Structure formats: C-alpha cells, structure tokens
C-alpha cells in the first residue's frame, strides 16, 4: 500500500471511529455489562480495521463494525471460559504444587493459542489431540476414552497435526 493509500485508509478509519465508537461501546456494554471492557473491545475493533488492507467503501459501517466486534466478543468469552476451566482444574491441586501466577498466565495463553489453532476441527479431533498432547495419553487409551477405534485416533491426530503444521507455516 502506498503512503497516500495508507493515509486515506487511516483517515477513513478515523472518521468511522468518530462517527461510530460511542454507538459500538453502547452495544458492547449491553453484552458485557462492563464499560471498560466494552471500550477495550470497541477500540480493538478499530485496531483490527487499521491493520487490515483497505477495503472498498463500507456501505453499512455499523453492520461491519458489529460483525468485527461480535467476533472479538466471542473470542473474549471463549478465553474467559478457558481461563475458568483451567483455574477450576487447579483448585483440586495441592497448593505447594500449584503453578505460580506467571506460569498460570503462560498456560492460559498456551491454551488460548491451542484453542485458536484447533478452531473449526470436529470435537473428536480436538479431544484426540488434547488427550494426546496435554494429558499424555497413548493412542489405545484415547481410543477407549473416546469410544473410537485406534485407526480413528491415528486419523484424528494426523488431521490435528496437519492443522498445526499449516498454522506454523503462516
């Protein structure tokens, strides 16, 4: 993108921001019930647009912004669900063996990255991958746990590993 195109893109996004940021914050606040988080997600929506290549004229800016914000909202909820599940799993552990707060944050970041990586794969493929890579289960153990054949376990692992390889090449 040339400097002039980039400047026009930034000006266009600036105009969208001035016109629609308050509206977007209000919409997000309905779902989040937290002004600060709504403002963060609304801001992130515009950051996403700034980072994207300039599109042709946006005919329905509120629909466009709402779509991006909804995607970010779902990602936020998904992350919170992962965090909650991880922290609930830690509750049963002996406190002396519990990871430090820094290690907990790193683990949550890793879980979010894995979730994003496996997004779109069927549930059994995800479960197979997680049981193997996170829980350290063998293929026969996974087959029993998921009530599938060992051949399916192999196929599912190949599919998940292919996704990992494709993701790492991006």
C-alpha positions as CSV (number, residue, x, y, z in Angstrom):
1,X,0.0,0.0,0.0
2,X,1.4,3.4,-0.9
3,X,1.8,6.1,1.6
4,X,-1.1,8.0,0.2
5,X,-3.4,5.0,0.3
6,X,-2.3,4.3,3.9
7,X,-3.1,7.9,4.8
8,X,-6.5,7.7,3.2
9,X,-7.2,4.4,5.0
10,X,-6.2,5.9,8.4
11,X,-8.4,9.0,7.7
12,X,-11.3,6.7,6.8
13,X,-10.9,4.6,9.9
14,X,-10.6,7.8,12.0
15,X,-13.9,9.0,10.5
16,X,-15.5,5.7,11.3
17,X,-14.2,5.9,14.8
18,X,-15.5,9.4,15.4
19,X,-18.9,8.5,14.0
20,X,-19.5,5.1,15.5
21,X,-17.3,4.5,18.5
22,X,-19.9,5.7,21.1
23,X,-22.6,3.5,19.4
24,X,-20.3,0.5,19.4
25,X,-19.4,0.9,23.0
26,X,-23.0,1.1,24.0
27,X,-23.8,-2.1,22.0
28,X,-20.9,-4.0,23.6
29,X,-21.8,-2.7,27.1
30,X,-25.2,-4.5,26.7
31,X,-23.4,-7.8,26.4
32,X,-20.5,-7.2,28.8
33,X,-22.1,-5.1,31.5
34,X,-18.7,-3.5,31.9
35,X,-17.9,-0.1,30.5
36,X,-14.1,-0.6,30.4
37,X,-14.2,-4.0,28.7
38,X,-16.7,-2.6,26.2
39,X,-14.4,0.3,25.4
40,X,-11.4,-2.0,25.0
41,X,-13.3,-4.3,22.6
42,X,-14.6,-1.3,20.7
43,X,-11.1,0.1,20.4
44,X,-9.8,-3.3,19.3
45,X,-12.4,-3.4,16.6
46,X,-10.9,-0.2,15.1
47,X,-7.4,-1.5,15.5
48,X,-8.4,-4.6,13.5
49,X,-9.7,-2.4,10.7
50,X,-6.5,-0.3,10.8
51,X,-4.4,-3.4,10.4
52,X,-6.4,-4.8,7.5
53,X,-5.9,-3.9,3.9
54,X,-8.2,-1.1,2.9
55,X,-11.5,-2.4,1.6
56,X,-13.7,-0.7,-0.9
57,X,-16.2,1.7,0.6
58,X,-18.0,0.2,3.6
59,X,-21.7,0.5,2.7
60,X,-23.1,-0.4,6.2
61,X,-20.5,0.7,8.7
62,X,-22.5,-0.3,11.8
63,X,-23.1,-3.8,10.4
64,X,-19.4,-4.1,9.5
65,X,-18.2,-2.8,12.9
66,X,-20.8,-5.0,14.7
67,X,-19.5,-8.1,12.9
68,X,-15.9,-7.5,13.9
69,X,-16.9,-6.6,17.4
70,X,-19.0,-9.7,17.8
71,X,-16.1,-11.9,16.7
72,X,-13.9,-10.2,19.3
73,X,-16.7,-10.6,21.9
74,X,-16.9,-14.3,21.2
75,X,-13.1,-14.6,21.4
76,X,-13.2,-12.8,24.8
77,X,-15.9,-15.1,26.1
78,X,-14.1,-18.2,24.8
79,X,-10.9,-17.1,26.5
80,X,-12.8,-16.5,29.8
81,X,-14.3,-20.0,29.6
82,X,-10.8,-21.5,29.0
83,X,-9.4,-19.5,31.9
84,X,-12.2,-20.5,34.2
85,X,-11.9,-24.2,33.3
86,X,-8.1,-24.1,33.8
87,X,-8.4,-22.3,37.2
88,X,-11.1,-24.8,38.3
89,X,-8.8,-27.6,37.4
90,X,-6.1,-26.1,39.6
91,X,-8.4,-25.9,42.6
92,X,-8.1,-29.6,43.3
93,X,-4.3,-29.5,43.3
94,X,-2.0,-29.3,46.3
95,X,-1.1,-25.6,46.8
96,X,2.6,-26.4,47.1
97,X,2.5,-28.0,43.6
98,X,0.3,-25.2,42.1
99,X,1.9,-23.2,39.3
100,X,2.9,-19.6,40.1
101,X,0.7,-16.8,38.8
102,X,3.2,-16.2,35.9
103,X,3.0,-19.9,35.0
104,X,-0.7,-19.7,35.1
105,X,-0.8,-16.8,32.7
106,X,1.6,-18.6,30.4
107,X,-0.6,-21.7,30.5
108,X,-3.7,-19.8,29.8
109,X,-2.0,-18.1,26.8
110,X,-0.9,-21.5,25.5
111,X,-4.5,-22.9,25.9
112,X,-5.9,-19.9,24.0
113,X,-3.4,-20.4,21.2
114,X,-4.2,-24.1,21.0
115,X,-7.9,-23.4,21.0
116,X,-7.4,-20.9,18.2
117,X,-5.3,-23.4,16.3
118,X,-7.9,-26.2,16.6
119,X,-10.9,-24.0,15.9
120,X,-13.1,-25.4,13.2
121,X,-12.0,-29.0,13.7
122,X,-14.6,-31.6,14.8
123,X,-14.9,-32.2,18.6
124,X,-13.4,-35.7,18.5
125,X,-10.4,-34.5,16.6
126,X,-9.8,-31.7,19.1
127,X,-10.3,-34.2,22.0
128,X,-7.9,-36.7,20.5
129,X,-5.2,-34.0,20.1
130,X,-5.7,-32.7,23.6
131,X,-5.7,-36.1,25.3
132,X,-2.5,-37.0,23.5
133,X,-0.6,-33.7,23.8
134,X,-1.9,-32.3,27.0
135,X,-2.8,-35.4,29.0
136,X,-0.1,-37.6,27.6
137,X,-2.5,-40.5,26.8
138,X,-1.5,-43.2,24.4
139,X,-3.5,-44.0,21.3
140,X,-5.1,-47.1,22.8
141,X,-6.0,-45.1,25.9
142,X,-7.5,-42.4,23.8
143,X,-9.5,-44.9,21.8
144,X,-11.0,-46.3,25.0
145,X,-11.7,-42.8,26.5
146,X,-13.5,-41.6,23.3
147,X,-15.0,-44.9,22.3
148,X,-13.4,-44.9,18.9
149,X,-11.0,-47.2,17.0
150,X,-7.3,-46.8,17.2
151,X,-7.3,-46.2,13.5
152,X,-9.6,-43.2,14.1
153,X,-7.2,-41.9,16.8
154,X,-4.4,-42.1,14.2
155,X,-6.5,-40.3,11.6
156,X,-7.6,-37.6,14.0
157,X,-4.1,-37.0,15.2
158,X,-2.9,-36.7,11.6
159,X,-5.6,-34.2,10.9
160,X,-4.8,-32.1,14.0
161,X,-1.1,-32.2,13.4
162,X,-1.6,-31.2,9.8
163,X,-3.6,-28.2,11.1
164,X,-0.7,-27.4,13.5
165,X,1.8,-27.6,10.6
166,X,-0.3,-25.4,8.3
167,X,-0.7,-22.8,11.1
168,X,3.0,-22.8,11.9
169,X,3.8,-22.0,8.2
170,X,1.6,-18.9,8.2
